Amino acid sequence: MDLTRTDPEPADSGPTASVRVGPEPAEPVPADPVLAGAAPVDSVPAEPADSEPAFADPAPVDLVLVDLGPGDPRMAADVAPLIRALRPRLSADAFTAFAEEGHAQGLRFTVAYDAATGRALGAATHRVLATSRGRLLFVDDLVTAAESRGRGVGARLMAELERRGRAEGCARLELDSGTTNVDAHRFYHARRLTVAAFHFGRELEPDPG
């Protein structure tokens, strides 16, 4: 992800923090971006609000949101499969290295667990950045497990990220999304995110030295 970042595949483990989130209000919004094979989170089409649900049971799910860090076994068991499906070139070892380095740089891993089953249904990676434009919460990845599509997981993670951004004194929440992913864009627009800038990038060749 996406709230997510779509660049190519791009620490201490503090105490676990969690926040209980109740069922999503029943309002027609586009469905969450979802995991779909090797596709980036933000490149997976969100369901239009008036479409039929992709799964038989679209009922909102009761969630517990938990922050995990390197050293927690749930990082490998729950977070890695979600992020690696989003970034297929990321091996298991590369994920561990990325998680440790990213956590040391302020990256946080928030996981949405089904309160009834204990299964990880989605995850967001995010960090607070100090910029010349002000303090902001940047969302690197947002991903929802495919079987949980349409059950409000992405929306709940977004709401929690917004809450944290305000608590951290951030002026904005920002993310990158692929230019062709119009379905996912509807998900963001429905949550009042706007297109404010172009994101430019290029691959860097390894230093020959």
LOTORTI-191089 format. One record per residue: chain; x, y, z of N, C-alpha, C, CB in turn; residue in one letter; residue number from 1. Coordinates in steps of 0.2 Angstrom, whole numbers. Glycine has a CB too. Layout:
mol n.c1 n.c2 n.c3 ca.c1 ca.c2 ca.c3 c.c1 c.c2 c.c3 cb.c1 cb.c2 cb.c3 type seq
A X Y Z X Y Z X Y Z X Y Z A NUM
...
END
This chain:
mol n.c1 n.c2 n.c3 ca.c1 ca.c2 ca.c3 c.c1 c.c2 c.c3 cb.c1 cb.c2 cb.c3 type seq
A 2 -3 0 0 0 0 1 2 0 -1 1 1 M 1
A -5 19 -8 -10 16 -5 -12 22 0 -9 9 -1 D 2
A -18 21 4 -14 25 9 -8 24 7 -16 24 17 L 3
A -7 21 2 -1 17 1 4 20 -4 -3 11 -1 T 4
A 10 18 -3 15 19 -7 16 15 -12 21 20 -3 R 5
A 17 17 -18 18 12 -24 25 12 -27 13 14 -29 T 6
A 30 15 -24 36 14 -26 38 7 -27 42 18 -22 D 7
A 43 5 -31 45 -2 -31 48 -4 -24 51 -3 -36 P 8
A 48 -11 -23 49 -13 -16 55 -9 -13 51 -20 -16 E 9
A 52 -6 -10 58 -1 -8 64 -5 -7 56 2 -1 P 10
A 77 -1 84 71 -5 82 70 -9 88 72 -9 76 A 11
A 69 -6 90 67 -10 96 60 -12 96 69 -5 102 D 12
A 58 -17 99 51 -19 99 48 -17 106 51 -27 98 S 13
A 45 -11 106 42 -8 112 36 -12 113 40 -1 111 G 14
A 33 -10 119 27 -14 121 21 -14 116 24 -11 128 P 15
A 17 -19 116 12 -19 111 6 -14 113 9 -26 110 T 16
A 4 -10 108 -2 -5 110 -8 -8 106 0 2 108 A 17
A -14 -7 109 -19 -9 105 -25 -5 106 -21 -16 107 S 18
A -30 -4 102 -36 0 102 -42 -4 100 -35 7 99 V 19
A -47 -5 103 -53 -8 101 -57 -4 97 -57 -11 108 R 20
A -59 -7 91 -63 -3 87 -70 -7 86 -60 -2 80 V 21
A -75 -3 86 -82 -7 86 -84 -8 78 -87 -3 89 G 22
A -89 -11 77 -92 -12 70 -93 -6 66 -98 -16 71 P 23
A -91 -7 60 -92 -1 56 -99 1 55 -89 -2 49 E 24
A -101 8 55 -108 10 54 -110 8 47 -108 18 55 P 25
A -116 6 46 -118 4 40 -120 10 35 -125 -1 40 A 26
A -115 12 31 -116 17 27 -113 15 20 -113 24 29 E 27
A -116 17 14 -113 15 8 -107 18 6 -118 15 2 P 28
A -101 15 6 -95 18 4 -91 13 0 -90 20 10 V 29
A -87 15 -4 -83 11 -8 -79 6 -4 -78 14 -13 P 30
A -78 0 -6 -75 -5 -2 -67 -4 -1 -76 -12 -5 A 31
A -64 -7 3 -57 -6 5 -53 -8 -1 -55 -10 11 D 32
A -47 -5 -2 -42 -8 -6 -40 -15 -3 -36 -4 -7 P 33
A -39 -20 -8 -38 -27 -5 -32 -30 -8 -44 -31 -6 V 34
A -30 -35 -4 -24 -39 -7 -27 -43 -13 -22 -44 -1 L 35
A -23 -43 -18 -25 -48 -24 -18 -50 -27 -29 -44 -29 A 36
A -16 -55 -25 -10 -58 -28 -4 -53 -27 -11 -60 -35 G 37
A -1 -52 -33 5 -48 -32 4 -40 -33 10 -50 -38 A 38
A -2 -38 -33 -4 -31 -35 -2 -27 -29 -11 -31 -37 A 39
A 0 -21 -30 1 -16 -24 -6 -15 -21 4 -10 -27 P 40
A -6 -13 -15 -13 -12 -12 -17 -7 -15 -11 -9 -5 V 41
A -13 -1 -17 -17 4 -20 -19 2 -28 -14 10 -20 D 42
A -16 -3 -30 -18 -5 -37 -24 -10 -38 -12 -7 -41 S 43
A -26 -12 -32 -32 -17 -32 -38 -13 -32 -32 -21 -26 V 44
A -43 -14 -37 -49 -10 -37 -53 -11 -31 -53 -13 -43 P 45
A -56 -5 -29 -61 -5 -24 -68 -6 -27 -60 1 -19 A 46
A -72 -9 -23 -79 -10 -26 -82 -4 -26 -83 -16 -21 E 47
A -86 -2 -31 -90 3 -31 -96 3 -26 -93 5 -39 P 48
A -98 8 -24 -103 8 -18 -109 4 -20 -105 15 -16 A 49
A -111 4 -27 -117 1 -29 -116 -6 -32 -121 6 -34 D 50
A -110 -8 -31 -109 -15 -34 -111 -21 -29 -102 -16 -36 S 51
A -112 -27 -32 -113 -32 -27 -107 -34 -24 -116 -38 -31 E 52
A -108 -36 -17 -102 -38 -13 -98 -44 -17 -103 -39 -6 P 53
A -92 -44 -16 -88 -49 -19 -88 -56 -15 -80 -47 -20 A 54
A -90 -55 -9 -91 -61 -5 -97 -62 -2 -85 -61 1 F 55
A -99 -68 0 -106 -69 3 -108 -66 9 -107 -77 4 A 56
A -103 -65 14 -104 -62 20 -100 -55 21 -102 -66 26 D 57
A -103 -49 19 -100 -43 19 -101 -39 25 -103 -39 13 P 58
A -104 -43 31 -105 -40 37 -99 -36 40 -108 -45 42 A 59
A -100 -30 43 -94 -27 46 -91 -32 52 -96 -21 49 P 60
A -85 -31 53 -81 -36 58 -79 -31 64 -76 -39 54 V 61
A -79 -34 69 -77 -31 76 -69 -32 76 -80 -34 82 D 62
A -66 -26 76 -58 -27 76 -55 -24 82 -56 -22 70 L 63
A -49 -27 83 -44 -25 88 -38 -23 84 -43 -30 93 V 64
A -36 -16 85 -30 -14 81 -24 -14 86 -31 -7 79 L 65
A -19 -17 83 -13 -18 88 -6 -16 84 -12 -26 89 V 66
A -2 -12 88 4 -10 85 10 -16 86 7 -4 88 D 67
A 13 -18 81 18 -23 82 25 -20 80 17 -29 78 L 68
A 30 -23 83 37 -21 81 42 -27 80 40 -16 86 G 69
A 48 -26 78 53 -31 77 54 -35 83 59 -28 74 P 70
A 54 -42 82 55 -46 88 49 -49 90 58 -42 94 G 71
A 43 -46 88 37 -49 90 35 -55 85 31 -44 90 D 72
A 34 -61 87 33 -66 82 27 -65 77 32 -73 86 P 73
A 22 -61 79 17 -60 75 19 -56 69 12 -56 79 R 74
A 25 -52 69 27 -49 63 28 -54 57 34 -45 64 M 75
A 31 -59 59 32 -64 53 26 -68 52 38 -69 56 A 76
A 22 -70 57 16 -74 56 10 -70 53 14 -77 62 A 77
A 9 -64 55 3 -60 52 5 -54 48 0 -57 58 D 78
A 10 -50 49 11 -44 45 15 -46 39 16 -39 49 V 79
A 20 -50 39 24 -52 33 20 -55 27 29 -57 35 A 80
A 15 -59 28 11 -62 23 7 -56 19 7 -67 25 P 81
A 5 -52 23 1 -46 20 5 -42 16 -3 -42 25 L 82
A 11 -39 19 15 -35 16 19 -38 10 21 -32 20 I 83
A 21 -44 10 24 -48 5 19 -49 -1 27 -54 7 R 84
A 13 -50 0 8 -51 -5 8 -44 -9 1 -53 -3 A 85
A 8 -39 -5 8 -32 -8 15 -30 -12 7 -27 -3 L 86
A 21 -33 -9 27 -32 -12 30 -39 -14 32 -28 -8 R 87
A 28 -42 -19 30 -49 -20 38 -50 -21 27 -51 -26 P 88
A 42 -45 -22 49 -46 -23 52 -46 -16 52 -40 -27 R 89
A 48 -45 -11 51 -44 -4 51 -51 -1 47 -40 1 L 90
A 57 -54 0 58 -61 3 57 -60 10 65 -64 1 S 91
A 56 -66 13 55 -66 21 61 -63 24 54 -74 23 A 92
A 67 -64 22 73 -61 26 73 -54 24 79 -64 23 D 93
A 71 -52 18 71 -45 16 65 -41 20 70 -44 9 A 94
A 60 -44 22 55 -41 26 57 -40 33 48 -46 26 F 95
A 61 -45 36 63 -44 42 68 -38 43 67 -50 45 T 96
A 73 -38 38 77 -32 37 74 -26 37 82 -33 32 A 97
A 69 -25 32 65 -19 31 61 -17 37 60 -20 25 F 98
A 58 -22 41 54 -20 47 59 -17 52 51 -26 49 A 99
A 65 -20 53 69 -18 58 72 -11 56 75 -23 59 E 100
A 74 -10 50 77 -3 48 71 2 48 80 -4 41 E 101
A 65 0 45 60 5 45 58 7 52 54 2 41 G 102
A 57 2 57 55 4 64 60 8 67 54 -3 68 H 103
A 66 7 66 71 12 68 71 19 66 78 9 67 A 104
A 68 20 60 67 26 57 60 29 58 67 26 49 Q 105
A 56 26 63 50 28 65 44 25 61 49 36 63 G 106
A 45 20 57 39 17 54 36 12 59 42 12 48 L 107
A 29 13 59 25 9 63 20 4 60 21 13 68 R 108
A 19 -2 63 15 -7 59 9 -8 64 19 -14 59 F 109
A 3 -6 61 -3 -7 64 -7 -12 61 -7 0 64 T 110
A -9 -17 65 -13 -23 62 -20 -24 64 -9 -30 64 V 111
A -24 -25 60 -31 -26 62 -33 -33 63 -36 -23 56 A 112
A -35 -35 69 -36 -42 70 -44 -43 71 -33 -44 77 Y 113
A -47 -48 69 -54 -50 70 -54 -52 77 -56 -56 65 D 114
A -58 -48 81 -59 -49 88 -62 -56 90 -64 -44 91 A 115
A -66 -59 85 -69 -65 86 -64 -71 85 -75 -66 82 A 116
A -60 -71 80 -56 -76 78 -48 -75 79 -57 -78 70 T 117
A -46 -69 80 -39 -68 81 -35 -67 75 -36 -73 86 G 118
A -39 -68 69 -35 -68 62 -33 -61 60 -39 -71 57 R 119
A -27 -60 57 -25 -53 55 -29 -52 48 -17 -53 54 A 120
A -33 -47 48 -37 -45 42 -34 -40 38 -44 -44 44 L 121
A -29 -36 41 -27 -30 37 -21 -27 41 -32 -25 36 G 122
A -17 -23 37 -12 -19 41 -10 -13 37 -5 -24 40 A 123
A -7 -8 41 -5 -2 39 2 0 41 -10 4 40 A 124
A 6 2 37 13 5 39 13 12 38 19 1 35 T 125
A 15 16 43 14 23 43 20 26 48 7 25 46 H 126
A 21 32 47 26 36 51 25 43 51 33 35 48 R 127
A 27 47 56 26 54 57 32 57 54 25 56 64 V 128
A 32 62 49 37 65 46 37 73 48 37 64 39 L 129
A 43 76 49 43 83 50 46 86 43 48 85 55 A 130
A 42 90 40 43 92 33 43 100 33 39 89 28 T 131
A 45 103 28 45 110 27 38 113 26 49 113 21 S 132
A 33 108 25 26 109 24 22 108 30 23 105 18 R 133
A 26 106 35 23 105 42 23 97 44 15 107 42 G 134
A 21 96 50 21 89 52 16 85 49 21 89 60 R 135
A 17 79 46 12 75 43 13 68 45 13 76 36 L 136
A 7 64 44 7 57 45 7 54 38 1 54 49 L 137
A 13 50 36 13 47 29 12 40 30 20 48 26 F 138
A 7 37 26 5 30 26 9 27 20 -2 30 25 V 139
A 13 22 22 17 19 17 13 13 13 24 16 20 D 140
A 10 9 17 6 4 15 -1 3 18 10 -3 15 D 141
A -6 1 15 -12 -1 18 -15 -7 14 -18 5 17 L 142
A -16 -12 17 -18 -19 14 -23 -22 18 -12 -23 13 V 143
A -28 -25 15 -34 -29 18 -33 -36 14 -41 -25 17 T 144
A -34 -41 19 -34 -48 16 -40 -49 11 -34 -53 22 A 145
A -39 -52 6 -44 -53 1 -51 -56 3 -42 -58 -5 A 146
A -51 -60 8 -57 -63 10 -61 -58 15 -55 -70 14 E 147
A -57 -53 17 -61 -48 21 -63 -42 17 -56 -46 27 S 148
A -63 -42 11 -65 -36 7 -72 -34 8 -64 -38 0 R 149
A -73 -28 9 -80 -25 10 -82 -25 17 -84 -29 5 G 150
A -78 -27 22 -80 -28 29 -78 -22 33 -78 -34 31 R 151
A -75 -17 30 -73 -11 33 -67 -11 37 -78 -10 39 G 152
A -62 -15 35 -56 -16 38 -51 -10 36 -52 -22 36 V 153
A -51 -8 29 -47 -3 27 -50 4 30 -47 -2 19 G 154
A -56 5 30 -59 11 33 -58 12 40 -67 11 32 A 155
A -58 6 44 -56 7 51 -49 9 52 -58 0 55 R 156
A -44 6 48 -37 7 48 -36 15 47 -33 3 44 L 157
A -40 17 41 -39 24 40 -42 29 45 -44 26 33 M 158
A -47 27 48 -50 31 54 -45 31 60 -57 28 56 A 159
A -42 26 61 -37 26 66 -30 30 65 -35 18 68 E 160
A -28 29 58 -23 33 56 -24 41 57 -21 32 49 L 161
A -30 43 55 -32 50 56 -32 52 63 -39 51 52 E 162
A -34 48 67 -34 49 74 -27 50 77 -38 44 78 R 163
A -23 46 75 -16 46 77 -13 52 75 -12 40 75 R 164
A -14 54 68 -11 60 65 -13 66 69 -13 61 58 G 165
A -19 67 71 -21 72 75 -18 72 82 -29 72 76 R 166
A -17 66 85 -14 66 92 -7 68 92 -15 59 95 A 167
A -4 66 86 3 68 85 5 75 83 7 63 80 E 168
A -1 79 82 0 86 80 1 87 73 5 89 84 G 169
A -1 82 69 1 82 62 -5 87 58 0 75 58 C 170
A -2 91 53 -7 95 49 -10 91 44 -3 101 47 A 171
A -7 86 42 -10 82 36 -9 74 36 -7 85 29 R 172
A -13 71 33 -11 63 32 -10 63 24 -17 59 34 L 173
A -5 60 22 -3 59 15 -1 52 13 3 64 14 E 174
A -2 50 7 0 44 4 1 44 -3 -6 38 6 L 175
A 4 39 -6 5 39 -13 0 34 -16 12 38 -15 D 176
A -3 35 -22 -7 30 -26 -5 30 -33 -14 31 -24 S 177
A -5 24 -36 -3 24 -43 -8 28 -47 -3 16 -45 G 178
A -6 31 -53 -10 35 -56 -16 32 -60 -6 39 -61 T 179
A -15 26 -62 -20 22 -66 -25 18 -61 -17 17 -70 T 180
A -24 19 -55 -29 15 -50 -35 19 -48 -25 13 -44 N 181
A -39 20 -53 -45 24 -52 -50 22 -47 -49 26 -58 V 182
A -50 15 -46 -55 12 -41 -53 13 -34 -56 4 -43 D 183
A -46 12 -33 -44 14 -26 -44 21 -25 -36 11 -26 A 184
A -43 25 -30 -44 33 -29 -51 34 -26 -43 36 -35 H 185
A -56 31 -28 -63 32 -26 -63 31 -18 -68 28 -29 R 186
A -60 26 -16 -59 24 -9 -56 30 -5 -55 18 -8 F 187
A -51 33 -8 -48 39 -4 -52 45 -5 -41 40 -7 Y 188
A -55 46 -11 -59 52 -11 -65 52 -7 -61 53 -19 H 189
A -68 46 -6 -74 45 -1 -72 47 6 -76 38 -2 A 190
A -65 47 7 -63 48 14 -60 55 14 -58 43 17 R 191
A -61 59 9 -60 66 9 -52 67 8 -62 70 15 R 192
A -49 62 5 -42 64 3 -42 67 -4 -38 57 3 L 193
A -38 72 -5 -38 75 -12 -31 74 -15 -39 82 -11 T 194
A -31 75 -22 -24 75 -26 -21 81 -25 -26 72 -33 V 195
A -16 82 -22 -13 88 -20 -6 89 -24 -12 89 -13 A 196
A -3 84 -27 4 85 -30 5 79 -34 9 85 -24 A 197
A 10 80 -39 13 74 -42 19 71 -38 15 76 -50 F 198
A 19 65 -39 25 61 -36 30 59 -41 23 55 -31 H 199
A 36 61 -41 41 59 -46 46 55 -43 44 66 -49 F 200
A 48 50 -47 54 46 -45 57 42 -51 51 40 -41 G 201
A 63 40 -50 67 36 -55 71 31 -51 71 41 -59 R 202
A 72 25 -55 77 20 -52 84 23 -52 76 14 -56 E 203
A 87 20 -46 94 22 -46 99 16 -47 96 25 -39 L 204
A 103 17 -52 108 11 -53 113 10 -47 112 12 -60 E 205
A 115 4 -46 120 3 -40 126 7 -42 122 -4 -39 P 206
A 129 10 -36 135 14 -37 141 9 -40 138 17 -30 D 207
A 144 11 -45 149 6 -48 155 5 -44 151 9 -55 P 208
A 156 10 -39 162 10 -35 161 5 -29 163 16 -32 G 209
END
